[in-house]
Amino acid sequence: MAWQHLSVERRGPVERVTLNRPDVRNAFNDEMIAELRHWAETAARDVALRVAVLAGAGPSFCAGADIAWMKRMRQYTEEENVADARSMAEMFGALNALPVPLIGRIHGAALGGGTGLAAVCDIVVAAEDTVFGFTEVKLGILPAVISPFAVAKIGMSNARELMLTGMRFGAVRAREIGLVHRVVPSDGLDAAVDDYLRELLSSSPSGIAATKSLIPRVAGASPVDVRALTSHAIAVQRVSAEGQEGLTAFLERRPPWWVPRSE
């Protein structure tokens, strides 16, 4: 596909997706939302893909909604607004549902929907000068479609403070509340992403996919309530081809087949 607002680069099992509207700090418009959803839905069916990296071109990761798009929305009917918001919600949902890990490489500004993108990434690396914020209330609206993903990531207490005030916060605070996993100098972003890539590529693809699927199903549940689910999940994986290969490789003191030979 010829991308208008994204740059997509594939190297082996890793795909790097870059928001490519640097002149507007990679702000969302309806076209970019549609492209991100299409990419995510296509990537979910790609059996050769093992890890994806989401980044932003230019000085910022994503500064929220595009001004021209917001001007158009002022004229939308309620029905048109519902359709527009549903499209954005489905885009976030498609990114969140990827069966492979999604790494966020975040710098500059990640505001509004940009913070929402961080919330749907499995692993987030942020430059130490990154600014985050659920700034929607400052514009008289609310962080509605990103709220299920953000609250799941940062918890209700942090969501109440940050979403109700719309205050901006830095990368260190973002790490403290679980939105970000590693904070590095700007020139260390790529090295930190590469560290995670090495770890992920040394792990079983089906094991990762099964684990990613399991986490939201057990989150907040009591061990007793999910005992049947977790017992079945590990039993299925143990007898799978990768489960058998992992154990055999461990006993034979060799790397399993999924570890790249350069590792």
C-alpha positions in Angstrom: 0.0 0.0 0.0 1.1 3.6 -0.7 1.0 5.4 2.6 0.2 9.1 2.7 0.7 9.8 6.4 2.8 6.8 7.5 6.3 5.5 6.7 6.6 1.7 7.0 9.9 -0.1 6.9 10.3 -3.9 7.2 13.5 -5.7 8.1 13.0 -9.4 8.6 10.4 -10.0 11.3 10.5 -6.4 12.6 8.3 -3.6 11.1 8.8 0.0 12.0 5.8 2.3 11.5 6.5 6.1 11.7 3.8 8.8 11.9 4.8 11.0 9.0 3.2 14.4 9.3 6.2 16.2 10.9 4.9 19.7 9.7 2.0 19.4 12.1 3.9 17.4 14.8 2.2 14.2 13.5 -1.2 15.3 14.7 -4.1 13.1 13.9 -6.5 13.6 11.1 -9.1 11.2 9.7 -6.8 10.0 6.9 -3.9 9.1 9.3 -6.4 7.3 11.6 -7.6 5.2 8.7 -4.1 4.4 7.7 -3.1 3.3 11.2 -6.1 1.1 11.5 -5.4 -0.5 8.1 -1.8 -1.1 9.0 -2.7 -2.7 12.3 -5.4 -4.9 10.8 -3.0 -6.0 8.1 -0.1 -6.6 10.5 -2.4 -8.8 12.7 -2.7 -11.2 9.8 1.1 -11.2 9.0 2.4 -14.6 10.3 6.0 -13.5 9.6 5.8 -10.4 11.8 7.2 -10.7 15.3 7.6 -7.2 16.6 6.4 -3.7 15.5 7.9 -0.3 16.5 5.7 2.9 16.5 7.6 6.2 16.2 7.0 9.8 15.0 8.9 11.7 12.4 10.3 15.2 13.2 10.5 16.9 16.5 7.4 15.2 18.1 5.8 11.8 18.4 2.2 13.0 18.1 0.7 16.3 19.3 -2.9 15.1 19.4 -5.6 16.3 16.9 -4.9 18.3 13.8 -6.2 21.8 13.9 -7.7 21.7 10.4 -9.5 18.4 11.3 -10.8 20.0 14.5 -12.2 23.0 12.5 -14.1 20.6 10.3 -15.5 18.7 13.3 -17.1 21.9 14.5 -19.6 21.6 11.6 -20.3 17.8 12.2 -23.7 16.6 13.3 -23.9 14.4 16.3 -24.2 11.4 14.0 -21.1 12.4 12.1 -19.3 13.0 15.3 -20.2 9.5 16.5 -19.0 7.9 13.3 -15.8 9.9 13.5 -15.1 9.0 17.1 -15.9 5.3 16.4 -13.3 5.3 13.6 -10.7 6.6 16.1 -11.8 4.1 18.7 -11.5 1.2 16.3 -8.0 2.4 15.3 -6.8 2.3 18.9 -8.5 -1.0 19.4 -6.8 -2.5 16.3 -3.4 -1.4 17.7 -4.2 -2.7 21.1 -5.2 -6.1 19.7 -2.1 -6.7 17.7 -0.9 -10.3 18.5 2.7 -9.2 18.4 4.5 -6.7 20.8 4.2 -3.1 19.9 7.1 -0.9 21.1 6.5 2.9 21.3 9.5 5.1 20.5 8.3 8.4 21.9 9.9 11.8 21.9 9.0 15.5 21.9 5.2 15.8 22.5 2.8 13.0 23.1 -0.5 14.8 23.8 -4.1 13.8 23.8 -4.3 10.9 21.3 -0.5 10.8 21.3 -0.7 9.8 25.0 -3.4 7.3 23.9 -1.0 5.7 21.5 1.5 5.3 24.3 -1.2 3.5 26.3 -1.8 0.9 23.6 1.9 0.1 23.2 3.1 -3.0 25.1 6.5 -1.4 25.7 7.2 2.3 25.8 10.6 4.0 25.5 10.5 7.7 26.0 13.1 10.5 25.6 13.7 12.2 29.0 12.3 15.5 27.7 9.1 14.1 26.3 5.9 15.8 27.4 2.7 13.8 27.9 -0.9 15.0 28.7 -4.5 14.1 28.5 -5.2 17.6 27.4 -8.7 17.2 26.0 -10.5 19.0 28.9 -8.5 22.1 28.1 -10.4 22.2 24.8 -13.8 21.5 26.3 -13.9 17.9 25.3 -12.8 14.6 27.0 -10.4 11.7 26.5 -13.2 9.3 25.8 -12.0 6.8 23.2 -8.6 6.5 24.7 -9.9 6.1 28.3 -10.3 2.3 28.3 -6.7 1.8 27.3 -5.3 4.6 29.4 -7.1 3.7 32.6 -6.0 0.1 32.2 -2.4 1.3 31.8 -2.2 3.9 34.6 -5.0 3.0 37.0 -8.0 5.0 38.1 -6.3 7.3 40.6 -3.7 8.6 38.2 -6.4 8.8 35.5 -8.6 11.0 37.7 -5.8 13.4 38.4 -4.4 13.7 34.9 -7.5 13.5 32.9 -9.6 15.9 35.0 -6.8 18.5 35.2 -5.5 18.1 31.7 -2.1 18.9 33.1 1.0 18.0 31.2 3.6 15.7 32.7 7.1 14.5 31.9 8.6 11.2 31.1 9.7 10.4 34.6 6.1 10.8 35.9 4.9 8.7 33.0 7.3 6.0 34.0 6.2 6.2 37.7 2.5 5.6 36.7 3.3 2.8 34.2 2.6 4.6 31.0 6.3 4.5 30.1 8.8 1.7 30.8 12.2 3.2 30.1 13.3 6.9 30.1 16.5 7.7 28.2 18.3 10.6 26.7 17.1 11.5 23.2 20.2 10.0 21.6 19.6 6.7 23.4 16.2 6.0 22.1 17.2 3.7 19.3 19.6 1.7 21.5 16.9 1.2 24.1 14.4 0.0 21.4 17.1 -2.3 20.1 17.5 -3.8 23.6 13.9 -4.7 23.7 14.0 -6.1 20.2 16.8 -8.4 21.1 14.8 -9.7 24.1 11.6 -10.1 22.1 13.2 -11.9 19.2 14.9 -14.3 21.6 11.5 -15.4 22.9 8.9 -17.7 21.4 6.6 -16.0 19.0 3.6 -18.1 19.9 4.5 -17.9 23.6 4.5 -14.1 23.3 1.2 -14.1 21.5 -0.4 -16.4 24.0 0.9 -14.3 26.9 -0.3 -11.1 25.4 -3.8 -12.6 24.9 -3.8 -13.9 28.5 -2.8 -10.8 30.4 -6.0 -8.8 29.9 -8.1 -11.9 30.6 -6.5 -12.4 34.1 -6.1 -8.7 35.0 -8.1 -8.0 38.1 -9.4 -11.6 38.4 -8.8 -13.8 41.4 -6.5 -16.8 40.9 -9.4 -19.2 41.6 -11.6 -17.6 39.0 -9.1 -18.0 36.2 -7.5 -21.3 37.3 -9.1 -23.3 34.5 -8.1 -20.6 32.0 -4.5 -20.5 33.0 -4.1 -24.2 33.4 -5.5 -24.7 29.9 -3.2 -22.0 28.5 0.0 -23.5 29.8 -1.1 -27.0 28.9 -1.7 -26.0 25.3 1.6 -24.2 25.0 3.6 -27.0 26.5 2.5 -29.5 23.8 2.8 -26.9 21.0 5.7 -27.1 18.5 7.4 -24.1 20.1 6.8 -25.4 23.6 8.4 -28.7 22.7 11.3 -26.9 20.8 12.0 -24.6 23.7 12.3 -27.4 26.2 14.4 -29.5 23.9 16.7 -26.6 23.1 17.1 -25.9 26.8 18.0 -29.5 27.5 20.4 -29.6 24.6 21.9 -26.3 25.6 21.3 -24.7 22.2 19.3 -21.7 21.0 15.7 -22.6 19.9 14.9 -22.0 16.2 13.2 -18.6 16.7 16.4 -16.9 18.0 18.1 -15.0 15.1 21.4 -16.5 14.3 23.1 -13.2 15.0 21.9 -13.3 18.6 
